[in-house]
């Protein structure tokens, strides 16, 4: 593998692990706005999963299998989750 590909794999792996870690922290957090934290955690889980899929594709695994098409169909969820998170946190931000 080329050096740039190895650096890209390392950066993507760090980002995916960070997304999973923050997703778990947000999902288990006991705060006032629990539903907003869970929506953000699900968004982080989905984005981390997509990073893991791209890492596997760089290694030659998972090219256009069932999970690839399943996640392709779920691409619309990112926008809906972001809008839901924004609507749930907007009253909290505006009242500060």
C-alpha positions in Angstrom: 0.0 0.0 0.0 1.1 3.5 -0.6 1.9 5.8 2.3 -1.0 8.2 1.6 -3.5 5.2 1.7 -2.1 4.1 5.0 -2.3 7.6 6.5 -5.9 7.8 5.2 -6.8 4.5 6.8 -5.3 5.6 10.1 -7.2 8.9 10.1 -10.5 7.2 9.1 -10.0 4.6 11.8 -9.4 7.2 14.5 -12.5 9.1 13.3 -14.7 6.0 13.4 -13.5 5.0 16.9 -14.0 8.5 18.1 -17.5 8.6 16.7 -18.4 5.3 18.4 -16.9 6.5 21.7 -18.8 9.8 21.7 -21.9 8.0 20.5 -21.8 5.6 23.5 -21.1 8.5 25.9 -24.1 10.5 24.5 -26.4 7.5 24.5 -25.7 6.7 28.1 -25.7 10.4 29.3 -28.3 11.4 31.9 -29.0 14.9 31.0 -32.0 17.2 30.5 -32.3 16.7 26.8 -32.0 12.9 26.6 -33.8 12.5 23.3 -31.5 15.0 21.5 -28.5 13.1 22.9 -29.8 9.8 21.6 -30.5 11.2 18.1 -27.0 12.6 18.0 -25.6 9.3 19.2 -27.5 7.4 16.4 -26.1 9.9 13.9 -22.6 9.3 15.1 -23.1 5.5 15.0 -24.3 5.7 11.4 -21.4 8.0 10.3 -18.9 5.7 12.1 -20.3 2.7 10.4 -19.9 4.4 7.0 -16.3 5.1 7.8 -15.7 1.5 8.7 -17.3 0.4 5.4 -14.9 2.7 3.5 -11.9 1.3 5.5 -13.0 -2.2 4.6 -13.3 -1.2 0.9 -9.8 0.1 1.0 -8.7 -3.4 2.1 -10.8 -5.0 -0.6 -13.6 -6.3 1.6 -17.3 -5.5 1.3 -17.4 -4.2 -2.3 -21.0 -3.8 -3.2 -22.5 -6.4 -0.9 -25.9 -6.4 0.9 -24.7 -4.0 3.6 -23.4 -1.5 1.1 -26.8 -1.2 -0.5 -28.5 -1.2 2.9 -26.5 1.8 4.0 -27.0 3.5 0.6 -30.7 3.3 1.2 -30.2 4.8 4.7 -28.3 7.9 3.4 -31.4 10.0 3.7 -31.5 9.4 7.5 -28.5 11.7 8.1 -30.4 14.8 7.1 -33.6 13.8 9.0 -31.6 13.1 12.2 -29.7 16.4 11.9 -33.0 18.3 11.5 -34.5 16.4 14.5 -31.5 17.1 16.7 -31.6 20.8 15.7 -35.3 21.1 16.5 -34.8 19.4 19.9 -31.9 21.5 20.9 -33.0 24.9 19.5 -35.3 25.8 22.5 -32.5 24.9 24.9 -30.0 27.1 23.0 -32.4 30.1 22.7 -33.3 30.1 26.4 -29.7 30.5 27.5 
